[in-house]
Amino acid sequence: MKADHDQVTRLLKTARGQIDGILKMVEEDRYCLDVSNQLMATQSILKKANRMVLKAHMNSCVRQAVASGDPEEKLNELAVLLDKLAD
């Protein structure tokens, strides 16, 4: 992985901590909208981590494939990923 390991790790650990907190909120039968707000905050962090990984992938792996004259495999991988993101 070419993304900044420290930043991605920090984001994922933050998301994990938030999920632990959300589980506790559910166990404590906390107000639904409070739980939902925490879920959305966690999703936001995960999306940010994913963007960082994907940008690094495009700036390294995809760029290398284009430079080598054989970008088809990497472009197909990105197309599959975009379909997954749309679901």
N, C-alpha and C positions, 0 to 999 in steps of 0.2 A: 504494500500500500504506500502510495507516494504522498498522502495527505500528512499534515502536521500531527504526528502521533500524540503529542502532549495535549494539543487543543481538542482533538477528537476524543481522547481518553477522558479529559476533564468533562466534556459535554455528556458523554455516555454515563460517567459516574454520577453526574448531577441528575440525569434522567432516572437512573436507578434509584437514587435517594428519593426523588419525587414519587416514583412508583411505590416505594416502601411506605411513604407518607400517605399516598392515596389508599393503599390497602388498609392502613390503620384507620383512615377516615371512613371507609366502607364498613369495617368491623365495628366502629363506634356509631354507625348509622347517622353520619353527619348529613347535613343539608345537601340535597342533590345538586343544586347549582354550584355549591362550593367544590364538590367532587368534580363536577364537569369542568369548572375553571382550572383545576389542577391538572386534569387530563389534557386539556387544550395546551396548557403551559408545557407539559411534558412532550406532547406531540411537536410543539414548536422547536424544542431543543433537539429532538430526534431529526426533524427536518433540516435544521441547521447543520448537524453533524453529517447528514447524508449529502447535503449540498457541497460541503467541504470535500468529502470523499470523491464525489462525482467531478468537481472542478479539477481536483488533482489528477484524476483519471484522464480527463480530457487534455490537460496540459502536459501529461507525460505519455501514457500508453497510446492514446488516440493520435497525438501529435507525432509520435515515433512511427506509428503505422502509416500515417499520411506521408511522412518523409521517406519511408522505405518504398512507397509506391504501391502498398497493399493495404488500403484502409477498409476494405469490405467487411472483414470479420468484426472489427471494432465498431463500424457503423451499424452492422446488424445487431451487435450486442446492445448498443445504445437504443436502437429502435425497439427491441424487446423490453428494455428497461422503461422506456417512455410509455409503452402499452401497460406495463404493470403500475406505473404511477397514475395512469388515467383511471384505473379500477378503484 
